[in-house]
Amino acid sequence: MKTIAQLTYIPLYTDHPKEKVEDIIEFVAQHDVEVDVNYLSTSVKGDPQVVFDLIREIYDEMSLEGEKFRLHVELLSPVNE
């Protein structure tokens, strides 16, 4: 079973939002998930536990760096593959 999460990361109060978003995309690509980068969001597909852990890691990493951000997460129902 796999799940799909659509992630939208919005850095706040920064002069370089594009760089911040690119950093997150690189971070996501290091994980065992399928990644589909779109104009406004990034979709990840993988084992549900890996996807949920990844969401938590993104949140924790940005919080530790003292970043101000919004992280929108949409979860799709699991699919059998």
Secondary structure, DSSP 8 states (H G I E B T S, - for coil): -BEEEEEEEEEES-S-HHHHHHHHHHHHHTSSSEEEE-SS-EEEEE-HHHHHHHHHHHHHHHHHTT-EEEEEEEE---B--
